[in-house]
Amino acid sequence: MRILLALFFLSLVSFSSTAQSAPLTKKQQKMMDKWLASEKAEDAYNSSLKKGDKLFRKKEFGASINAYEEALAVRPGDAYSIAKINDLKILLASMREDAFEQPVAQTPEPEPIVPETPKVPEPEKPKPTPVKEEVVEKPEPVAVKPAIPEPIAPPPPPPPPTVIKEKEVEKPTPKKVVPKESSSPKPAPKPTPKVKKEQMLDATGKPYPQGQTEEIIHGENVVIIKRIVVKGQEVDVYKKVTHNWGGLFYFKNEMSITQRVWQEETDSLFKK
């Protein structure tokens, strides 16, 4: 289409050069304006892609995503821009998880400074006063006659021991403990992301038919397998993105999923 418009534009220029005073018709002027607008949009698209690639090589991933989104705004549904944006979002999410899991180096707390207490001189102990020992005269020993002990009667026999019966103590019966039901509410299921309107239309702009539809998109250094499942008013879009450098990613309604979810939810529907 661009080649045809360019040839038509050249023919108009050559025609205007031969017929200098003949003005362009409205149809010719409209086609020329359309060609100029498409050339301007193509230049903006290529400039945004080059800008995104350059920022990606500099590892400025956030600014690179903005550049690819500008290219996508110029050319909606562009497979290359969508794949680049999804890859960068996954890369940023994994970098945030790695940064969160790394242990934070703990700085040692400074030891508290204890002020030195001033030394108080100990008071001098008083010297003990000498005590004079008094001389005590020892008494003379008195002779004591030994006393004759009287006979002691034997003690009476002890009474027989009384037997005390122990009272039986009834053991308490254990009570059954019934576990109380937890009043905490069950976690609500995660909501399924909604599908955008442009994803519900095929390449011709028509809505996808009921059932299953599979598309294969070959982009620059990337292959995208797109599986659309339509059930009534519900539409689910699955994507399998394979890069030449070995990257393999899966998506459901633009949300990242695992290979297992891809296989369980689509392989049985798309078996040939």
C-alpha positions in Angstrom: 0.0 0.0 0.0 2.8 2.4 0.8 4.5 1.7 -2.5 1.3 2.4 -4.4 0.8 5.7 -2.5 4.4 6.7 -3.2 4.1 6.0 -6.9 0.8 7.9 -7.0 2.5 10.8 -5.2 5.4 10.8 -7.7 2.9 10.8 -10.6 1.1 13.8 -9.0 4.4 15.7 -8.7 5.3 15.0 -12.3 1.8 15.9 -13.4 1.9 19.2 -11.5 5.3 20.0 -13.0 4.0 19.5 -16.5 0.7 21.4 -15.8 1.9 24.2 -13.6 -1.3 26.1 -13.3 -3.7 23.0 -12.9 -4.6 22.6 -9.2 -5.0 19.1 -7.6 -8.5 17.7 -7.2 -10.0 17.0 -3.8 -9.5 13.3 -4.2 -5.9 13.7 -5.2 -5.3 16.1 -2.3 -6.9 13.7 0.1 -4.7 10.8 -1.1 -1.6 12.9 -0.8 -2.5 13.9 2.8 -3.1 10.3 3.6 0.2 9.2 2.2 2.0 12.0 4.1 0.3 11.0 7.4 1.2 7.3 6.9 4.8 8.2 6.3 4.8 10.4 9.4 3.3 7.5 11.5 5.8 5.0 10.1 8.7 7.3 11.0 7.3 7.7 14.6 6.9 3.9 14.9 10.5 3.2 13.8 11.9 6.0 16.0 10.1 4.6 19.1 11.4 1.1 18.4 15.0 2.3 18.0 14.6 4.3 21.2 13.2 1.3 23.1 16.1 -1.0 21.9 18.7 1.6 22.8 17.3 2.1 26.4 17.0 -1.7 26.8 20.8 -2.1 26.0 21.5 0.6 28.6 19.4 -1.4 31.1 16.9 1.5 31.5 13.9 -0.9 31.5 11.2 1.5 32.7 12.0 4.0 30.0 12.3 1.2 27.4 8.7 0.1 28.2 7.5 3.6 27.7 9.1 3.8 24.3 7.6 0.4 23.2 4.2 1.6 24.4 4.6 4.7 22.2 5.3 2.4 19.2 2.2 0.3 20.1 0.1 3.5 20.2 1.1 4.3 16.7 0.6 0.7 15.5 -2.0 -1.0 17.7 -1.8 -4.8 17.9 1.9 -4.8 16.9 3.2 -8.3 18.0 6.8 -7.1 18.4 6.0 -4.2 20.7 3.6 -6.4 22.8 6.2 -9.1 23.2 8.9 -6.6 24.3 6.6 -4.9 26.8 5.6 -8.3 28.4 9.2 -9.5 28.5 10.4 -6.3 30.3 7.5 -6.5 32.8 8.4 -10.1 33.7 12.1 -9.1 34.0 11.3 -6.2 36.3 9.1 -8.4 38.5 11.8 -11.0 38.9 14.4 -8.3 39.7 12.1 -7.0 42.5 11.7 -10.5 43.9 15.4 -11.1 44.0 16.0 -7.7 45.7 13.3 -8.5 48.3 14.8 -12.0 49.1 18.4 -10.7 49.6 19.2 -10.3 53.3 19.6 -6.7 54.4 23.0 -6.1 56.0 22.4 -5.1 59.6 24.6 -2.3 60.9 25.9 -3.0 64.4 24.3 -0.9 67.0 26.7 1.5 68.8 27.6 0.5 72.3 26.1 2.9 74.9 28.5 5.3 76.4 28.5 4.9 80.2 29.9 8.0 81.9 32.7 7.3 84.3 31.8 7.7 88.0 34.3 9.8 89.9 36.3 7.8 92.5 35.5 8.7 96.0 38.4 8.3 98.5 37.7 5.8 101.1 37.6 7.1 104.7 40.5 6.2 106.9 39.8 3.5 109.3 40.4 4.4 113.0 43.3 2.7 114.6 42.2 0.2 117.3 43.0 1.2 120.9 45.0 -1.4 122.8 43.0 -3.2 125.5 44.8 -4.2 128.7 44.3 -7.8 129.7 43.0 -8.2 133.3 44.7 -10.9 135.4 42.0 -13.3 136.8 43.0 -15.4 139.7 42.2 -19.1 139.3 40.1 -20.6 142.2 41.5 -23.6 144.1 39.9 -26.9 143.2 37.3 -28.3 145.7 37.2 -32.0 146.3 33.7 -33.4 145.4 32.5 -36.8 146.6 31.0 -39.0 143.9 27.2 -39.5 144.3 25.8 -43.0 144.3 23.1 -43.3 141.5 19.7 -44.7 142.5 18.2 -47.6 140.4 16.0 -46.4 137.5 12.8 -48.3 136.7 12.4 -49.6 133.1 10.1 -47.5 130.9 6.5 -48.9 130.1 6.0 -50.7 126.8 4.7 -48.5 123.9 1.0 -48.8 122.9 0.1 -50.8 119.7 0.1 -48.7 116.5 -3.3 -47.5 115.2 -4.0 -48.3 111.6 -5.4 -45.3 109.7 -7.5 -46.1 106.6 -6.8 -43.9 103.6 -9.9 -42.4 102.0 -10.4 -43.2 98.3 -10.2 -40.1 96.2 -12.5 -40.0 93.1 -10.6 -39.1 90.0 -12.2 -36.3 88.0 -13.5 -37.4 84.6 -11.8 -35.6 81.8 -14.0 -33.2 79.8 -14.1 -33.4 76.1 -12.8 -30.3 74.4 -14.7 -29.5 71.2 -12.6 -27.3 68.9 -14.3 -24.1 68.1 -14.8 -23.2 64.4 -12.5 -20.4 63.3 -14.5 -17.3 62.6 -11.9 -16.0 60.2 -13.3 -15.6 56.7 -12.0 -17.8 53.9 -9.7 -16.1 51.4 -11.6 -14.9 48.4 -10.5 -16.3 45.1 -8.4 -14.1 42.9 -10.4 -12.3 40.2 -9.8 -13.3 36.6 -8.5 -10.3 34.6 -10.8 -8.9 32.0 -10.0 -9.2 28.3 -9.4 -6.0 26.4 -11.8 -5.3 23.5 -9.0 -5.3 20.9 -8.0 -8.9 22.0 -11.6 -10.1 21.4 -11.2 -9.3 17.6 -9.3 -11.1 15.0 -6.9 -9.6 12.4 -9.8 -8.6 10.2 -11.5 -6.7 13.1 -14.3 -9.3 13.5 -15.1 -11.0 16.9 -13.8 -14.5 17.3 -16.4 -17.3 16.8 -17.6 -19.5 19.6 -15.2 -22.3 20.5 -11.5 -22.4 20.0 -9.3 -20.4 17.6 -5.5 -20.7 17.3 -3.2 -18.1 15.6 0.6 -18.2 15.1 2.3 -14.8 14.8 5.9 -14.7 13.5 7.6 -11.5 14.6 11.2 -10.3 14.7 13.2 -12.8 16.8 9.9 -14.1 18.4 7.1 -16.6 17.7 3.7 -16.1 19.4 1.1 -18.9 19.6 -2.3 -17.3 20.4 -5.2 -19.5 21.6 -8.6 -17.9 22.0 -11.4 -19.7 23.9 -14.9 -18.3 23.5 -17.7 -19.6 25.8 -20.9 -17.5 25.5 -19.9 -14.0 26.7 -16.6 -15.1 28.3 -13.4 -14.9 26.3 -10.0 -16.1 27.4 -6.8 -15.4 25.4 -3.8 -17.6 26.0 -0.3 -16.8 24.6 2.9 -18.8 24.3 5.9 -16.5 23.5 9.1 -18.1 22.2 12.2 -16.0 21.7 15.2 -16.9 19.6 17.6 -16.4 22.6 15.8 -19.2 24.4 13.2 -17.3 26.5 9.8 -19.1 26.8 6.8 -17.3 28.5 3.1 -18.1 29.0 0.2 -15.6 29.5 -3.5 -15.7 30.1 -5.4 -12.4 29.5 -2.0 -10.6 29.6 -1.2 -12.1 33.1 1.9 -14.4 33.5 1.0 -18.1 34.0 3.0 -21.4 34.2 3.5 -24.0 31.5 1.3 -26.4 33.5 -1.7 -24.0 33.4 -1.2 -23.6 29.7 -1.2 -27.3 29.1 -4.1 -28.2 31.5 -6.4 -25.4 30.2 -5.7 -25.5 26.4 -4.0 -28.7 25.3 -7.2 -30.8 25.7 -9.2 -28.2 23.7 -6.7 -27.9 20.8 -5.9 -31.6 20.3 -5.9 -32.4 16.6 
